[in-house]
Amino acid sequence: MASGSMDTSIIIWDLIAETAMFKFKGHKNQITQLSSLTSSTLISSSKDGSLRIWNIENQQCDQILPSHFNSIDYFLYDHHYNMLIFGSSSDKIQLRKLQFDEESEFYKDVGVI
């Protein structure tokens, strides 16, 4: 289980031991949403306007995805179409196509739709 907070951190929890296993740091403002991309990766959005992909296995941020927003308040990742839809309270949304590159093991941002 993962949680994000106003203190800009993301904590990965061990539910059986009821303790924090480790903490991700990198966002500059509060976390607005978290979701899993795969069993070993999370994506987060923040009031700092960034989307980040976190690798749970190596406990680091693998990527920072570009955004044209000052704040990202919500997102949805569609696994079937590899589409990332995100927006802010300014009533604007952006759609990005992501493609996982097996060789580099990173998500390739194919661009704005």
C-alpha positions in Angstrom: 0.0 0.0 0.0 1.2 3.5 -0.7 0.1 6.9 0.6 0.9 10.5 -0.4 0.6 13.5 1.8 0.8 17.3 2.1 4.4 17.0 3.3 5.4 16.0 -0.3 6.3 12.4 0.5 5.0 9.1 -0.6 5.2 6.2 1.9 5.2 2.5 1.0 3.6 0.6 3.9 3.9 -3.0 5.1 0.3 -3.8 6.1 1.2 -6.9 8.0 3.8 -5.2 10.2 1.8 -1.9 10.2 5.0 0.0 9.5 6.5 2.2 6.8 8.9 0.3 4.6 10.4 3.3 2.8 9.6 6.9 1.7 9.9 8.6 -1.7 10.9 12.2 -1.8 10.9 14.5 -4.9 7.7 16.4 -5.3 8.0 20.1 -4.2 4.3 20.4 -3.1 1.6 18.2 -1.8 0.7 14.9 -3.4 -2.7 14.9 -5.1 -3.0 11.3 -6.3 -1.2 7.9 -6.5 -1.9 4.9 -8.8 0.0 1.8 -9.8 1.2 1.4 -13.4 2.6 -2.1 -12.8 3.2 -4.2 -9.7 6.6 -2.5 -9.3 5.8 1.1 -10.4 3.6 3.9 -9.1 2.7 7.2 -10.7 2.0 10.3 -8.6 0.7 13.8 -9.3 1.3 16.9 -7.3 0.4 20.5 -6.7 3.9 21.2 -8.1 2.7 20.5 -11.6 4.7 17.2 -12.1 3.8 13.6 -12.7 6.4 11.2 -11.5 7.0 7.5 -12.0 8.4 5.7 -9.0 10.2 2.3 -9.0 9.3 0.4 -5.9 12.0 -2.2 -6.4 14.9 0.2 -6.5 13.2 2.8 -4.4 13.7 5.8 -6.6 12.0 8.1 -9.1 12.6 6.7 -12.6 10.9 9.5 -14.5 9.4 13.0 -14.3 6.7 13.4 -17.0 6.2 16.9 -18.6 3.2 19.0 -17.8 2.0 22.4 -18.8 0.1 22.9 -15.6 1.1 24.7 -12.4 -0.8 22.1 -10.4 -2.0 18.6 -11.3 -5.1 17.8 -9.3 -6.1 14.5 -10.8 -5.1 11.9 -13.4 -6.3 8.6 -14.9 -4.1 6.0 -16.5 -5.8 3.7 -19.0 -3.7 0.5 -19.2 -5.4 -0.8 -22.3 -4.6 2.3 -24.4 -1.6 3.4 -22.5 -3.2 6.9 -22.1 -2.5 9.3 -19.3 -5.3 11.8 -18.8 -4.6 14.6 -16.3 -5.9 18.0 -15.4 -6.1 20.8 -12.9 -8.7 22.9 -11.2 -8.3 25.4 -14.1 -10.8 23.1 -16.0 -8.1 22.0 -18.5 -7.1 18.5 -19.3 -4.2 16.9 -21.2 -4.0 13.5 -22.8 -0.6 11.8 -23.2 0.3 8.5 -24.9 2.9 6.5 -22.9 4.7 3.6 -24.3 6.9 1.3 -22.2 10.3 0.8 -23.7 11.6 -2.7 -22.8 15.2 -1.9 -23.6 15.5 1.2 -21.4 12.8 0.1 -18.9 11.3 3.6 -19.0 8.0 4.9 -20.2 8.4 6.8 -23.5 6.2 9.9 -23.8 4.8 9.6 -27.3 3.3 13.0 -27.0 0.1 15.1 -26.5 -3.0 13.7 -28.1 
